[in-house]
Amino acid sequence: MTVSIDSDSGHDVAVVGAGPVGLLLAGEVAARGIRVVVLERAKAPSTQPKANGIVGSAALELARRGILTGTGLKVLSPPRFQFGPLPLRLGFGPGNPLHVLPIPQRRLEELLESRARALGATVLRGCEVVGYTQDDTGVAIGVRDNDENARVHASHLVGCDGAHSIVRKTAGIGFSGFTSDRIASIARVRIPADRVRVTPDGVDIDGLGRVATMRPNRMPGGTFSIASVRALDRTAPDDVYLISVHEPRGEAEPRDPLPVGELRASIRRVLGTELPFDEATAARSTVGNSRQADTYRSGRVLLAGDAAHIFNAGGSALNVGLNDAIELGRRLAAVLRSGSSSIELDEYDGLRRAAGERALRHTRAQAALDRDDDGAGALREVVAELLRGRRAARRLARLIEQG
């Protein structure tokens, strides 16, 4: 816990979840003079590597707010990006519409929490939300703090508490979509320098051969991706790589942490050979979901980020979620400070659900292109032909950029 709960103190907004979306939202409303408290179940920030950056317009929004000032972090426009397994050749110059901010999620959370606190937000850790009720006057939130029950009162409650959101479930909001039939095993591994050589278009690994970096490689049992962690985090050692393998799920269930023996077995099934690594950290397996909340608003309760939508292809979750926070922060301020009608919050629901639907479409398309059946192979060939033109590639990049 950072601060003890004062059950007699009311708040304008209570945010559940101290991930990037919840922390940005807290900063957005605090900047407008709104009393906000963030309720986080975990007692301390996670040290596990998660996302490695922001892809899309949210990166520019953070820069505009001065959040990156003095950090050495820069928003880039990459000349090449991936749409599922296919390259988007975007080129250099002002015509490139895509923006990327390479930043480990933990560093992003540090910056956003520092800003939120500086603006007056309260962040409570080790504070688990166990339920809530709402009426015309506000929301009464039940929390468990160090095995003691307490209650927090707020005018509005926002669930930024992930795909398994208790806020969404308690509101009875459906989470429509589907679960993938593929499973991904992900880890950071150390490959000794004498076992790998950097090439102009990837890396050459002993026993495996040449593979591309920063994009999927189609292998005998699925797909394999590898990237230097140092390219994403300048403090990382040169010999540490972020790897992932995707294969048919079968009866497998996701595991976090994933035992190293199971990680090696998964890699062997996909590559048809061993990967010569001698250390592995942050190993886990995940099953992709593609889902969206049926509504982002139930009275005084709202949803943002993964509580509202999850995607079965990477790169869009943070962008869409951070843009949720920016839009919701503005509209909550209009209602709570400017006296605007609660129609503002209905408009948030309509606007951001439409954005979520766009992201669902293009991430589902990316996942479909990455499948291993004959139909997907033909689809890849046709779409790859279309994407040879820069105009088509940039049009898809604009779709990813929107968030």
C-alpha positions as CSV (number, residue, x, y, z in Angstrom):
1,M,0.0,0.0,0.0
2,T,1.2,3.5,-0.8
3,V,-1.5,5.3,1.2
4,S,-4.0,4.0,3.7
5,I,-7.6,4.0,2.6
6,D,-9.7,6.8,4.1
7,S,-13.2,5.4,3.9
8,D,-14.7,8.8,4.8
9,S,-13.1,10.5,1.9
10,G,-15.0,10.6,-1.4
11,H,-13.4,10.8,-4.9
12,D,-14.7,12.0,-8.2
13,V,-13.2,9.0,-10.1
14,A,-12.0,5.6,-8.9
15,V,-9.8,3.8,-11.4
16,V,-9.3,0.0,-11.0
17,G,-5.9,-1.1,-12.3
18,A,-2.5,0.6,-12.3
19,G,-1.4,-0.5,-15.7
20,P,-0.6,2.0,-18.4
21,V,-4.2,2.7,-19.3
22,G,-5.3,3.3,-15.7
23,L,-2.3,5.4,-14.8
24,L,-2.7,7.6,-17.9
25,L,-6.4,8.1,-17.2
26,A,-5.6,9.1,-13.6
27,G,-3.2,11.7,-14.9
28,E,-5.6,13.0,-17.5
29,V,-8.4,13.6,-14.9
30,A,-6.1,14.8,-12.2
31,A,-4.7,17.4,-14.6
32,R,-8.2,18.8,-14.8
33,G,-8.6,19.2,-11.1
34,I,-10.6,16.0,-10.5
35,R,-10.0,13.9,-7.4
36,V,-9.0,10.5,-8.5
37,V,-7.8,7.3,-6.8
38,V,-6.2,4.3,-8.5
39,L,-7.0,0.9,-6.8
40,E,-4.4,-1.8,-7.7
41,R,-4.6,-5.4,-6.4
42,A,-0.8,-6.1,-6.7
43,K,1.3,-4.8,-3.8
44,A,4.1,-3.8,-6.1
45,P,4.6,-3.1,-9.8
46,S,5.3,-6.2,-11.9
47,T,9.0,-6.8,-12.9
48,Q,8.0,-9.2,-15.6
49,P,8.6,-8.0,-19.2
50,K,5.4,-7.3,-21.0
51,A,4.8,-4.9,-23.9
52,N,7.9,-3.4,-25.6
53,G,6.4,-0.2,-27.0
54,I,3.5,1.7,-28.3
55,V,2.5,1.5,-32.0
56,G,0.2,4.3,-33.2
57,S,-1.1,7.8,-32.4
58,A,-1.0,7.3,-28.6
59,A,2.8,7.6,-28.9
60,L,2.4,11.2,-30.2
61,E,-0.2,12.0,-27.5
62,L,2.3,11.1,-24.8
63,A,5.0,13.3,-26.4
64,R,2.5,16.2,-26.7
65,R,1.9,15.9,-22.9
66,G,5.6,16.2,-22.1
67,I,5.7,12.7,-20.6
68,L,8.8,11.8,-22.7
69,T,10.7,15.1,-22.0
70,G,14.2,14.5,-20.5
71,T,13.9,10.7,-20.9
72,G,15.9,10.2,-24.1
73,L,12.9,8.4,-25.5
74,K,11.8,9.3,-29.1
75,V,8.8,8.6,-31.2
76,L,9.9,7.1,-34.5
77,S,8.4,6.5,-37.9
78,P,9.7,3.1,-39.0
79,P,10.3,2.6,-42.8
80,R,9.1,-1.0,-42.4
81,F,6.5,-2.6,-40.2
82,Q,4.6,-5.9,-40.1
83,F,0.9,-6.6,-40.8
84,G,0.8,-10.1,-39.4
85,P,3.3,-12.1,-41.4
86,L,3.6,-9.6,-44.2
87,P,5.9,-6.5,-44.4
88,L,4.5,-3.0,-44.9
89,R,7.1,-1.0,-46.8
90,L,6.4,2.5,-45.6
91,G,9.5,4.4,-46.6
92,F,11.0,7.5,-45.1
93,G,9.7,11.0,-44.9
94,P,6.4,12.8,-44.1
95,G,4.3,10.3,-46.1
96,N,4.9,7.6,-43.5
97,P,1.8,7.7,-41.2
98,L,2.9,5.2,-38.6
99,H,4.5,6.2,-35.2
100,V,6.2,3.9,-32.8
101,L,7.6,4.5,-29.3
102,P,10.0,1.8,-28.2
103,I,9.6,1.6,-24.4
104,P,9.4,-1.3,-22.0
105,Q,6.0,-1.4,-20.3
106,R,7.5,-1.1,-16.8
107,R,9.3,2.1,-17.8
108,L,6.1,3.4,-19.3
109,E,4.2,2.7,-16.1
110,E,6.9,4.5,-14.1
111,L,6.5,7.7,-16.2
112,L,2.7,7.6,-16.1
113,E,2.6,7.0,-12.4
114,S,5.0,9.8,-11.7
115,R,2.9,12.2,-13.8
116,A,-0.4,11.1,-12.2
117,R,1.0,11.5,-8.6
118,A,2.6,14.9,-9.5
119,L,-0.9,16.1,-10.6
120,G,-2.5,15.0,-7.4
121,A,-3.8,11.4,-8.1
122,T,-3.7,8.9,-5.3
123,V,-2.4,5.4,-6.2
124,L,-3.2,2.6,-3.7
125,R,-1.4,-0.7,-4.1
126,G,-2.3,-4.0,-2.4
127,C,-6.0,-2.9,-2.6
128,E,-8.2,-5.5,-4.3
129,V,-11.7,-4.5,-5.5
130,V,-14.1,-7.2,-4.5
131,G,-17.4,-5.7,-5.7
132,Y,-19.4,-2.5,-5.9
133,T,-22.9,-1.0,-6.0
134,Q,-24.1,2.1,-7.7
135,D,-27.0,4.5,-7.4
136,D,-27.9,8.0,-8.6
137,T,-25.4,9.5,-6.2
138,G,-22.3,7.5,-7.0
139,V,-20.5,4.1,-6.6
140,A,-19.7,2.4,-3.3
141,I,-16.7,0.1,-4.0
142,G,-15.8,-2.8,-1.7
143,V,-12.1,-3.3,-1.3
144,R,-9.8,-5.7,0.6
145,D,-6.8,-4.0,2.1
146,N,-4.2,-6.2,3.9
147,D,-7.0,-8.7,4.6
148,E,-9.2,-6.0,6.0
149,N,-12.4,-4.9,4.3
150,A,-13.0,-1.2,3.5
151,R,-15.2,0.9,1.2
152,V,-14.3,3.6,-1.2
153,H,-16.8,6.1,-2.6
154,A,-16.6,7.7,-6.0
155,S,-18.9,9.6,-8.4
156,H,-17.7,7.3,-11.2
157,L,-15.8,4.0,-11.4
158,V,-13.6,3.0,-14.4
159,G,-12.4,-0.5,-15.0
160,C,-8.9,-0.6,-16.4
161,D,-8.3,-4.0,-14.8
162,G,-7.6,-6.2,-17.8
163,A,-9.2,-9.0,-19.7
164,H,-10.5,-10.7,-16.6
165,S,-12.0,-7.4,-15.3
166,I,-14.0,-7.7,-12.1
167,V,-15.5,-4.3,-12.9
168,R,-16.9,-5.6,-16.2
169,K,-18.0,-8.9,-14.7
170,T,-19.8,-7.2,-11.8
171,A,-21.6,-4.9,-14.2
172,G,-22.8,-8.0,-16.1
173,I,-21.3,-6.7,-19.4
174,G,-20.7,-9.4,-22.0
175,F,-17.3,-9.9,-23.6
176,S,-18.1,-11.2,-27.0
177,G,-15.6,-12.8,-29.3
178,F,-13.5,-16.0,-29.6
179,T,-10.4,-17.7,-28.3
180,S,-7.6,-18.8,-30.7
181,D,-6.8,-22.4,-31.5
182,R,-3.1,-21.5,-31.4
183,I,-0.8,-21.1,-28.3
184,A,2.3,-18.9,-28.1
185,S,5.3,-19.6,-25.9
186,I,7.3,-16.4,-25.1
187,A,10.5,-15.8,-23.3
188,R,13.7,-13.8,-23.0
189,V,16.6,-16.1,-23.7
190,R,20.4,-15.7,-23.7
191,I,22.1,-17.1,-26.8
192,P,25.9,-17.1,-26.4
193,A,27.6,-14.7,-28.8
194,D,29.6,-17.5,-30.4
195,R,26.3,-19.3,-31.4
196,V,24.7,-16.5,-33.3
197,R,25.8,-14.0,-36.0
198,V,24.0,-10.9,-37.1
199,T,23.3,-10.7,-40.8
200,P,21.9,-7.8,-42.9
201,D,18.4,-9.3,-42.8
202,G,18.3,-11.2,-39.5
203,V,20.5,-13.6,-37.6
204,D,22.3,-16.9,-38.3
205,I,21.9,-19.3,-35.4
206,D,23.9,-22.5,-35.0
207,G,21.8,-25.5,-35.8
208,L,18.9,-23.4,-37.1
209,G,20.4,-21.3,-39.9
210,R,19.3,-17.8,-41.0
211,V,16.1,-16.3,-39.7
212,A,14.6,-12.9,-40.0
213,T,14.3,-10.6,-36.9
214,M,11.4,-8.5,-35.8
215,R,8.9,-10.6,-37.9
216,P,7.5,-14.1,-38.0
217,N,9.4,-16.9,-39.7
218,R,7.3,-19.8,-41.0
219,M,8.8,-23.0,-39.6
220,P,7.8,-26.8,-39.8
221,G,5.6,-26.7,-36.7
222,G,4.4,-23.1,-36.7
223,T,5.9,-19.7,-36.6
224,F,9.1,-18.3,-34.8
225,S,10.0,-14.7,-34.0
226,I,13.2,-13.4,-32.5
227,A,14.3,-9.9,-31.7
228,S,17.3,-8.4,-29.9
229,V,16.1,-7.1,-26.5
230,R,18.7,-4.4,-26.8
231,A,16.9,-3.0,-29.8
232,L,14.0,-2.4,-27.5
233,D,15.8,-1.6,-24.3
234,R,19.2,0.0,-24.5
235,T,20.1,-1.2,-21.0
236,A,19.8,-4.9,-22.0
237,P,22.8,-7.1,-22.7
238,D,23.7,-7.8,-26.4
239,D,23.2,-11.5,-26.1
240,V,19.6,-11.5,-24.8
241,Y,16.7,-12.1,-27.3
242,L,13.0,-12.0,-27.1
243,I,11.6,-15.1,-28.7
244,S,8.1,-16.4,-29.4
245,V,6.8,-19.6,-31.0
246,H,3.2,-20.1,-32.2
247,E,1.8,-23.6,-32.7
248,P,-1.5,-25.4,-32.7
249,R,-3.0,-25.3,-29.2
250,G,-4.5,-28.8,-29.0
251,E,-5.4,-29.4,-25.4
252,A,-2.6,-27.2,-24.0
253,E,-3.5,-24.5,-21.4
254,P,-1.5,-21.3,-21.0
255,R,1.0,-21.2,-18.2
256,D,2.7,-18.3,-16.4
257,P,5.4,-19.0,-15.6
258,L,6.2,-21.6,-18.2
259,P,8.8,-24.2,-17.1
260,V,12.0,-24.0,-19.2
261,G,11.6,-27.7,-20.1
262,E,8.2,-27.0,-21.7
263,L,9.6,-23.9,-23.4
264,R,12.3,-26.0,-25.0
265,A,9.8,-28.6,-26.0
266,S,7.6,-26.0,-27.7
267,I,10.6,-24.5,-29.5
268,R,11.6,-28.0,-30.7
269,R,8.2,-28.8,-32.0
270,V,8.0,-25.5,-34.0
271,L,11.7,-25.4,-35.3
272,G,12.3,-29.1,-35.7
273,T,15.6,-28.6,-33.9
274,E,17.0,-27.1,-30.6
275,L,17.5,-23.4,-30.0
276,P,21.0,-23.0,-28.4
277,F,20.1,-20.8,-25.4
278,D,21.5,-21.3,-21.9
279,E,19.2,-19.0,-19.9
280,A,15.5,-18.1,-20.0
281,T,13.6,-15.5,-18.1
282,A,10.0,-14.3,-18.1
283,A,8.9,-17.5,-19.9
284,R,5.1,-17.9,-20.3
285,S,2.6,-19.2,-22.7
286,T,-0.6,-17.4,-23.9
287,V,-3.6,-18.1,-25.9
288,G,-4.9,-15.2,-28.0
289,N,-8.4,-13.9,-27.6
290,S,-10.3,-11.5,-29.8
291,R,-13.1,-9.9,-27.7
292,Q,-14.9,-6.7,-27.1
293,A,-17.2,-5.6,-24.3
294,D,-20.8,-5.3,-25.4
295,T,-20.9,-1.8,-23.9
296,Y,-18.2,0.5,-22.3
297,R,-20.7,2.1,-20.0
298,S,-23.2,0.9,-17.4
299,G,-24.5,3.9,-15.5
300,R,-21.6,5.4,-13.5
301,V,-19.3,2.5,-14.4
302,L,-17.1,2.6,-17.5
303,L,-14.5,0.4,-19.1
304,A,-11.2,1.2,-20.9
305,G,-8.2,-0.8,-22.1
306,D,-8.1,-4.6,-22.0
307,A,-11.2,-4.6,-19.8
308,A,-13.0,-3.3,-22.9
309,H,-11.2,-5.1,-25.7
310,I,-8.4,-7.6,-26.3
311,F,-6.9,-8.5,-29.7
312,N,-5.4,-11.7,-31.1
313,A,-2.5,-10.0,-32.9
314,G,0.1,-7.8,-31.2
315,G,0.9,-4.1,-31.5
316,S,-2.6,-2.5,-31.0
317,A,-3.7,-3.1,-27.4
318,L,-1.7,-0.3,-25.8
319,N,-2.5,2.2,-28.6
320,V,-6.2,1.6,-28.4
321,G,-6.3,1.5,-24.6
322,L,-4.3,4.7,-24.1
323,N,-6.5,6.4,-26.6
324,D,-9.5,5.2,-24.6
325,A,-8.0,6.9,-21.5
326,I,-7.4,10.2,-23.3
327,E,-10.9,10.3,-24.7
328,L,-12.5,9.2,-21.4
329,G,-10.5,11.7,-19.3
330,R,-11.7,14.6,-21.4
331,R,-15.3,13.5,-21.2
332,L,-15.3,12.8,-17.5
333,A,-13.9,16.3,-16.9
334,A,-16.7,17.7,-19.1
335,V,-19.3,16.0,-16.9
336,L,-17.7,16.5,-13.5
337,R,-16.2,20.0,-13.9
338,S,-18.1,21.7,-16.8
339,G,-21.6,20.5,-16.0
340,S,-22.0,18.7,-19.3
341,S,-24.7,16.1,-19.7
342,S,-23.9,12.4,-19.1
343,I,-24.6,12.0,-22.8
344,E,-20.8,12.8,-23.0
345,L,-20.2,9.3,-21.5
346,D,-22.6,7.6,-24.0
347,E,-20.6,9.3,-26.7
348,Y,-17.4,7.9,-25.3
349,D,-19.0,4.4,-25.5
350,G,-20.0,4.9,-29.1
351,L,-16.8,6.5,-30.3
352,R,-14.4,4.1,-28.5
353,R,-16.3,1.0,-29.2
354,A,-16.2,1.9,-32.9
355,A,-12.4,2.3,-32.6
356,G,-12.2,-1.1,-30.8
357,E,-14.2,-2.7,-33.7
358,R,-11.7,-1.3,-36.2
359,A,-8.8,-2.7,-34.3
360,L,-10.6,-6.1,-34.0
361,R,-11.0,-6.2,-37.8
362,H,-7.4,-5.5,-38.7
363,T,-6.0,-7.7,-35.9
364,R,-8.3,-10.6,-36.9
365,A,-7.2,-10.1,-40.5
366,Q,-3.5,-10.3,-39.4
367,A,-4.2,-13.5,-37.4
368,A,-6.0,-15.0,-40.4
369,L,-3.0,-14.2,-42.7
370,D,-0.7,-16.0,-40.2
371,R,-2.6,-19.3,-40.2
372,D,-1.0,-22.5,-41.7
373,D,-3.9,-23.8,-43.9
374,D,-3.9,-23.7,-47.7
375,G,-6.5,-20.9,-47.8
376,A,-4.3,-18.7,-45.7
377,G,-1.3,-19.4,-47.9
378,A,-3.3,-18.3,-51.0
379,L,-4.5,-15.2,-49.1
380,R,-0.9,-14.3,-48.1
381,E,0.2,-14.5,-51.7
382,V,-2.6,-12.2,-52.9
383,V,-2.3,-9.7,-50.1
384,A,1.5,-9.6,-50.4
385,E,1.1,-8.7,-54.0
386,L,-1.2,-5.8,-53.2
387,L,1.2,-4.6,-50.5
388,R,4.1,-4.2,-52.9
389,G,2.7,-0.7,-53.6
390,R,3.6,1.9,-51.0
391,R,0.2,3.5,-51.2
392,A,-1.6,0.3,-50.0
393,A,1.0,-0.3,-47.3
394,R,0.5,3.2,-46.0
395,R,-3.2,2.8,-46.0
396,L,-3.0,-0.2,-43.7
397,A,-0.5,1.7,-41.5
398,R,-3.0,4.5,-41.1
399,L,-5.5,1.9,-39.9
400,I,-3.0,0.7,-37.3
401,E,-2.1,4.3,-36.4
402,Q,-5.7,5.4,-35.5
403,G,-6.2,3.5,-32.3
